[in-house]
């Protein structure tokens, strides 16, 4: 090679790098080689009782409302699992539970060798120059100290309610005296709650992030997860009468397969009958609404800080709930079901490149967040992600989307949610079908009606082709079905069709 050859090659490489940086900036909507920041807000057990989704007319979420006004709300967004750990593993790795085999509250993904080597969304952004900060409940559990630097540059407060009354406010539920099964008014000041401390950390950390861009901050709020505690001022907007209660039918489960009960068998969350007998149904609903209202106020503090620091115009904000929550619908409380109240959650994007004041009825999955953020920020898409970018729906006008949202709860149990229909297939082959336009409460199961054979066939084809066995350690709250004996095993206990349903 001549003495002039190598410099020319180096100049060409340098120019290529400069061009790539400029293109990255343009791809993100900027005029210079800068990248958009990301503020991710996770909300634990937040169902669709928020202003932008309108599922409860009394819900107070003024800060989610204002975020929706400057962004895009997905009205038909659903989780990949109706339980904290598998839902978060799916979102953060970009893989379905039927692929990971993580169905229960354990194991955490870094304890599964084949999953630990896959980059989370945080690792992907860090590998492309982002500073990552994580606080609160983002993963289901906090990584051990030796692993924390793998995911983030800095860590905030641990998740939790932050306060406990001297003794439980609610008597033991039928499945035991679980400490989380508690709710009601407490006298603690706002600053004593975990979500308040988390928001204070996030506001301070944003100031650090402002001088260390690009950044990816993830903030995981705990409420309205149980125990649902708040002081009296957060209860004031919600009347202490039956007008706060959701609409239910006492015969709602009569046309549901018995297998639907198995997914909610020996859980600590009580059935509606117990709540009524104990006079706790209204108290629980008001507590959930009050904790949602309080959480929203803390989210508002973070959004205010983002705006006051001048970061809003170059930061993508995404808000999501990790799973829904029943408050009496289908005669139960809690999650762990494949119905709408357990799978439908808030999903809102706002920021540069996102249509403002937009509402999308097309199905969306939390699985889609990873590829969407990568595309919005001009990063390459990692190999193997199973979600679809929502960028076509974030534009104005939006592009159509025909793919449904799929939720899995334990091996072999899946829900397929299209724009109009919810189809459920259980591990024993039994099915449910609901017309969500004309029957939004899912009161009438159409699966046995021959007039809907074509609808059933269309939705069956979307069932996951891979249905992985539970990974080792995924036993907590996992139901395993044995087709040879037609027996379900719940946490090691056989559950037979003739067994009485727990009250």
C-alpha positions in Angstrom: 0.0 0.0 0.0 1.3 3.5 -0.9 2.0 6.1 1.8 -1.2 7.8 0.6 -3.5 4.8 0.6 -4.0 4.4 4.4 -4.8 8.1 5.0 -7.4 8.0 2.3 -9.0 4.9 3.8 -9.0 6.5 7.3 -10.6 9.7 5.9 -13.2 7.5 4.2 -13.9 5.6 7.4 -14.1 8.9 9.4 -16.5 10.5 6.9 -18.6 7.3 7.0 -18.8 7.6 10.8 -19.8 11.3 10.6 -22.4 10.5 8.0 -23.8 7.7 10.2 -24.1 10.1 13.2 -25.8 12.7 11.1 -28.2 10.2 9.7 -28.9 8.9 13.2 -29.8 12.5 14.2 -32.0 13.0 11.2 -33.7 9.6 11.8 -34.6 10.9 15.3 -36.1 14.1 13.9 -33.1 16.3 14.8 -30.9 18.5 12.6 -27.7 17.5 14.4 -26.2 14.2 15.5 -28.1 14.0 18.7 -30.4 11.3 20.0 -33.7 11.4 21.7 -33.8 10.6 25.4 -36.2 8.1 26.9 -38.3 8.4 30.1 -40.1 5.1 30.8 -42.8 5.1 33.5 -44.0 1.6 34.7 -47.1 1.4 36.9 -47.7 -1.7 38.9 -51.1 -3.4 38.7 -52.6 -0.4 36.8 -55.7 -1.6 34.9 -57.7 0.6 32.6 -59.2 2.7 35.3 -57.5 5.9 34.1 -58.8 9.0 32.4 -57.4 8.3 28.9 -59.0 4.8 28.8 -62.3 5.7 30.6 -63.0 2.4 32.1 -64.1 3.9 35.5 -65.9 7.2 35.3 -64.6 8.5 38.6 -60.9 7.7 38.0 -58.7 10.8 38.7 -55.5 10.8 36.7 -55.0 14.4 35.6 -51.3 13.9 34.8 -51.9 10.9 32.6 -54.6 12.9 31.0 -52.2 15.8 30.1 -49.6 13.4 28.8 -52.2 11.8 26.6 -53.1 15.2 25.2 -49.6 15.7 23.9 -49.1 12.1 22.8 -50.7 8.9 21.5 -52.8 6.7 23.6 -53.4 3.0 22.7 -56.9 2.2 23.7 -56.5 -1.5 23.1 -53.1 -2.3 24.6 -52.6 -5.6 26.4 -49.9 -7.3 28.5 -48.2 -10.5 27.4 -48.8 -12.0 30.9 -51.3 -11.0 33.6 -48.7 -11.2 36.3 -45.8 -9.0 37.3 -42.6 -11.1 36.6 -43.5 -12.8 33.3 -45.0 -9.5 32.0 -41.9 -7.5 32.7 -39.5 -10.2 31.5 -41.4 -10.3 28.2 -41.4 -6.5 27.8 -37.8 -5.9 28.8 -36.4 -8.8 26.7 -38.9 -8.5 23.8 -39.9 -12.2 24.0 -43.3 -13.8 24.7 -43.8 -15.9 27.8 -44.6 -18.9 25.6 -41.0 -18.4 24.3 -39.2 -17.7 27.6 -41.0 -20.3 29.7 -41.2 -17.7 32.5 -44.8 -17.9 33.7 -44.7 -17.2 37.4 -43.2 -14.8 40.0 -39.9 -16.8 39.7 -37.3 -17.1 38.3 -36.0 -13.6 37.5 -34.6 -13.6 34.0 -31.0 -13.2 35.0 -31.2 -16.6 36.8 -32.1 -18.4 33.5 -28.9 -18.9 31.6 -30.5 -18.8 28.1 -32.3 -15.6 29.0 -29.5 -13.9 30.9 -27.4 -13.6 27.6 -30.2 -11.7 25.8 -29.9 -7.9 26.0 -32.7 -6.1 27.9 -33.8 -2.8 26.4 -31.6 -1.1 28.9 -28.5 -3.0 27.8 -29.3 -2.3 24.2 -29.5 1.4 24.8 -26.4 1.4 27.0 -24.4 -0.3 24.2 -25.3 2.6 22.0 -24.1 5.3 24.3 -27.0 6.0 26.6 -26.7 6.7 30.3 -29.3 4.5 32.0 -31.0 5.2 35.4 -33.5 2.8 37.0 -35.6 3.4 40.1 -38.5 1.6 41.8 -40.2 -1.5 40.4 -39.0 -1.9 36.8 -37.8 -5.5 37.0 -40.0 -7.7 39.2 -37.1 -7.8 41.7 -33.9 -5.8 42.2 -30.9 -7.4 40.6 -28.1 -8.5 43.1 -25.4 -5.8 43.6 -22.9 -7.7 41.4 -25.3 -7.5 38.4 -26.7 -4.0 38.7 -24.0 -2.3 36.6 -24.9 -4.7 33.8 -28.3 -2.9 33.4 -27.8 0.6 34.6 -25.3 3.3 35.4 -27.3 4.4 38.5 -30.1 2.9 40.7 -32.8 4.7 42.6 -35.0 3.6 45.6 -36.3 0.1 46.1 -40.0 -0.5 45.2 -42.7 -0.7 47.8 -45.6 1.0 49.5 -43.2 2.5 52.0 -45.6 2.6 54.9 -47.5 0.1 57.0 -50.1 0.7 59.7 -49.4 -0.7 63.2 -51.7 -3.7 62.3 -53.6 -4.9 59.2 -56.7 -2.9 58.4 -58.4 -5.9 56.8 -59.1 -9.3 58.3 -57.3 -12.3 56.9 -58.6 -13.3 53.5 -59.7 -17.0 53.0 -56.3 -18.0 51.6 -54.4 -16.7 54.6 -53.1 -13.6 56.2 -51.0 -12.4 53.3 -49.5 -9.0 54.3 -50.2 -7.5 50.8 -53.9 -8.2 51.1 -54.7 -4.9 52.9 -56.2 -1.6 52.0 -57.7 1.6 53.5 -57.0 5.0 54.9 -53.8 5.6 56.8 -52.5 8.8 58.6 -49.0 8.9 57.0 -47.9 12.0 55.2 -47.3 11.8 51.4 -43.6 12.0 51.8 -43.5 8.7 53.7 -44.8 6.7 50.8 -42.4 4.8 48.5 -43.8 6.4 45.3 -43.3 9.9 46.7 -39.6 9.1 47.5 -39.2 7.6 44.1 -40.6 10.7 42.3 -38.2 12.9 44.4 -35.3 10.7 43.3 -36.4 10.9 39.6 -36.7 14.7 39.7 -33.2 15.0 41.1 -31.8 12.4 38.7 -33.3 14.2 35.7 -31.0 17.1 36.6 -28.0 14.8 36.3 -29.4 13.3 33.1 -29.8 16.8 31.6 -26.0 17.1 31.5 -25.4 13.5 30.4 -27.4 13.0 27.3 -28.6 10.8 25.7 -30.2 9.1 28.7 -32.7 6.4 29.4 -34.5 6.7 32.7 -36.9 4.1 33.9 -39.2 4.9 36.9 -41.4 2.1 38.3 -44.3 3.2 40.6 -45.6 0.7 43.1 -49.2 1.9 43.5 -52.0 0.9 42.9 -50.5 -2.5 43.8 -51.7 -3.9 47.1 -51.5 -3.1 49.9 -53.5 0.0 48.8 -52.8 2.6 51.5 -53.3 6.4 51.1 -54.1 9.2 53.5 -57.6 10.7 53.6 -57.2 13.5 51.0 -56.7 11.0 48.2 -60.0 9.3 49.1 -62.0 12.5 49.1 -63.0 12.5 45.4 -64.5 9.0 45.6 -67.9 8.8 47.4 -68.3 6.3 50.1 -71.3 4.7 48.5 -72.0 2.0 45.9 -71.7 4.4 43.0 -68.0 3.7 43.0 -68.4 -0.1 42.4 -68.0 -1.7 38.9 -70.9 -3.3 37.2 -71.0 -7.1 37.8 -73.4 -9.9 37.2 -73.6 -12.7 39.8 -74.1 -15.3 36.9 -71.2 -14.0 35.0 -69.2 -17.2 35.2 -72.0 -19.6 34.4 -71.0 -19.9 30.7 -67.2 -19.9 31.3 -65.3 -23.1 31.2 -64.4 -24.5 34.6 -60.8 -24.3 33.6 -61.0 -20.5 33.9 -61.3 -20.9 37.7 -58.0 -22.9 37.8 -56.0 -19.9 36.8 -57.2 -18.1 40.0 -57.4 -21.1 42.4 -55.5 -20.7 45.7 -54.5 -17.1 45.3 -54.5 -14.7 48.3 -56.8 -12.3 46.5 -60.3 -12.8 47.7 -63.4 -13.6 45.7 -66.2 -11.1 45.4 -68.4 -13.1 47.8 -65.9 -12.7 50.6 -65.6 -8.9 49.9 -69.4 -8.6 50.1 -69.7 -10.7 53.3 -67.0 -8.7 55.0 -68.3 -5.3 53.8 -64.9 -4.7 52.1 -65.8 -4.4 48.4 -66.4 -0.6 48.4 -63.4 0.0 50.7 -61.2 -2.0 48.3 -62.4 -0.1 45.2 -62.0 3.3 46.8 -58.5 2.4 48.0 -57.5 1.3 44.5 -58.9 4.6 43.1 -57.2 6.6 45.8 -53.8 5.0 45.3 -54.1 5.5 41.5 -54.8 9.2 42.2 -51.8 9.5 44.5 -49.5 7.7 42.1 -50.7 10.0 39.3 -49.7 13.0 41.3 -46.2 11.6 41.7 -46.0 10.9 38.0 -46.9 14.5 37.5 -44.0 15.7 39.6 -41.6 13.8 37.3 -43.3 15.2 34.2 -43.1 18.7 35.6 -39.3 18.2 36.2 -38.8 17.0 32.7 -40.5 20.1 31.3 -38.8 22.6 33.7 -35.4 21.3 32.7 -36.2 21.9 29.0 -36.0 18.1 28.2 -39.6 17.4 27.0 -39.0 18.4 23.4 -36.2 15.8 23.0 -37.4 13.0 25.2 -39.7 10.1 24.4 -42.0 9.4 27.3 -43.7 6.0 27.4 -46.1 4.9 30.2 -47.3 1.4 30.7 -48.9 -0.8 33.3 -47.5 -4.3 33.8 -50.9 -6.0 34.2 -54.5 -5.2 35.0 -56.5 -5.9 38.1 -60.1 -7.1 38.8 -62.1 -5.3 41.4 -65.1 -7.6 41.5 -65.5 -8.2 37.8 -65.8 -11.9 36.9 -66.6 -12.3 40.7 -62.9 -12.0 41.7 -60.3 -9.5 42.7 -56.7 -9.5 41.5 -55.0 -10.4 38.2 -54.1 -13.9 36.8 -56.9 -14.1 34.3 -57.2 -13.8 30.5 -60.1 -11.4 30.5 -60.1 -7.7 29.7 -59.7 -6.3 33.2 -56.6 -8.3 33.8 -54.9 -7.7 30.4 -55.8 -4.2 29.3 -53.5 -1.5 30.5 -52.4 2.1 29.8 -49.9 2.5 27.0 -49.1 6.1 26.1 -46.2 7.5 24.1 -45.4 11.2 23.9 -42.6 13.3 22.6 -40.8 14.1 19.3 -42.0 12.0 16.4 -45.3 11.0 18.1 -48.7 12.3 17.1 -50.3 14.5 19.7 -53.8 14.0 21.1 -54.1 10.8 19.1 -56.1 7.7 20.2 -55.5 4.4 18.5 -58.0 1.5 18.7 -55.8 -1.0 16.9 -54.4 -3.8 19.2 -51.0 -3.1 20.8 -48.8 -5.2 23.0 -46.3 -4.3 25.7 -43.9 -6.5 23.7 -43.9 -3.7 21.1 -42.3 -1.1 23.4 -38.7 -2.4 22.9 -38.7 -2.2 19.1 -40.7 1.0 19.1 -38.2 2.8 21.3 -35.3 1.5 19.3 -36.8 2.8 16.1 -37.8 6.2 17.6 -34.3 6.7 18.7 -32.5 5.6 15.6 -31.0 2.4 17.1 -30.8 -0.9 15.3 -33.4 -3.5 16.1 -31.8 -6.4 18.1 -32.2 -9.8 16.5 -35.0 -12.1 17.8 -37.5 -9.5 19.1 -41.0 -10.8 18.8 -42.8 -7.5 19.1 -43.7 -5.1 16.3 -42.7 -1.4 16.1 -45.7 0.9 16.9 -44.1 3.7 14.9 -46.6 3.4 12.0 -49.4 3.9 14.6 -47.6 6.8 16.3 -47.6 8.8 13.1 -50.4 11.0 11.9 -52.2 9.7 9.9 -51.6 6.2 11.3 -51.0 3.0 9.3 -53.4 0.1 9.8 -52.4 -2.9 12.0 -54.1 -6.2 11.7 -52.1 -8.3 14.2 -53.9 -8.9 17.5 -52.5 -8.7 21.0 -51.7 -12.1 22.6 -51.7 -12.7 26.4 -50.4 -16.0 27.9 -51.0 -17.2 31.5 -49.2 -20.4 32.3 -48.4 -22.9 29.6 -51.2 -23.5 27.1 -53.5 -20.8 28.1 -53.8 -17.9 25.7 -56.0 -14.9 24.9 -56.1 -13.3 21.4 -57.5 -9.7 21.4 -58.3 -8.2 18.1 -60.0 -4.8 17.5 -63.4 -6.3 18.0 -63.0 -9.7 19.6 -61.5 -11.5 22.6 -60.7 -15.2 22.1 -59.5 -17.4 24.9 -58.2 -21.0 24.7 -57.3 -22.9 27.8 -54.9 -25.8 28.1 -57.7 -28.3 28.2 -59.0 -27.1 24.8 -62.0 -25.2 26.2 -62.7 -21.8 24.7 -64.3 -18.4 25.2 -65.2 -15.7 22.6 -66.5 -12.2 23.4 -67.7 -9.5 21.1 -66.0 -6.5 22.8 -68.0 -3.9 20.9 -71.4 -5.2 21.9 -70.4 -6.9 25.1 -67.6 -5.0 26.7 -68.1 -6.6 30.1 -67.6 -10.1 28.6 -70.9 -11.4 29.9 -71.8 -13.7 27.0 -69.5 -16.4 25.8 -70.1 -17.0 22.1 -67.6 -19.9 21.7 -70.3 -22.6 21.4 -72.5 -20.6 18.9 -72.0 -22.1 15.4 -72.6 -18.7 13.9 -69.1 -17.6 15.0 -67.2 -20.5 13.6 -65.3 -18.3 11.2 -64.4 -15.8 13.9 -63.0 -18.6 16.1 -61.0 -20.0 13.2 -59.5 -16.6 12.4 -58.4 -16.1 16.0 -57.1 -19.6 16.6 -54.5 -19.1 13.9 -52.8 -16.4 16.0 -52.2 -18.8 18.9 -48.4 -19.0 19.7 -46.8 -21.7 17.7 -44.2 -22.2 20.4 -45.6 -23.1 23.9 -42.5 -23.6 26.0 -42.5 -25.7 29.1 -42.0 -23.7 32.4 -38.3 -23.0 32.9 -36.7 -24.4 36.1 -37.9 -22.4 39.0 -41.0 -21.1 37.4 -43.3 -22.8 39.9 -44.7 -20.1 42.0 -48.4 -19.6 41.1 -47.9 -21.7 38.0 -50.7 -24.1 36.8 -49.6 -27.2 35.0 -52.1 -29.2 33.0 -51.7 -33.0 32.3 -53.9 -33.9 29.3 -53.5 -37.6 30.0 -55.2 -37.5 33.4 -57.2 -34.3 32.6 -55.8 -32.9 35.9 -54.5 -29.5 36.7 -51.7 -29.1 39.3 -51.5 -25.8 41.1 -48.3 -25.2 43.0 -47.9 -29.0 43.4 -51.5 -29.6 44.4 -53.8 -31.6 42.1 -57.0 -29.8 41.1 -59.7 -32.0 39.8 -63.0 -31.0 38.1 -65.0 -32.4 41.0 -63.1 -30.2 43.6 -65.2 -27.4 45.1 -64.2 -23.9 43.9 -62.6 -21.9 46.7 -64.8 -19.2 48.0 
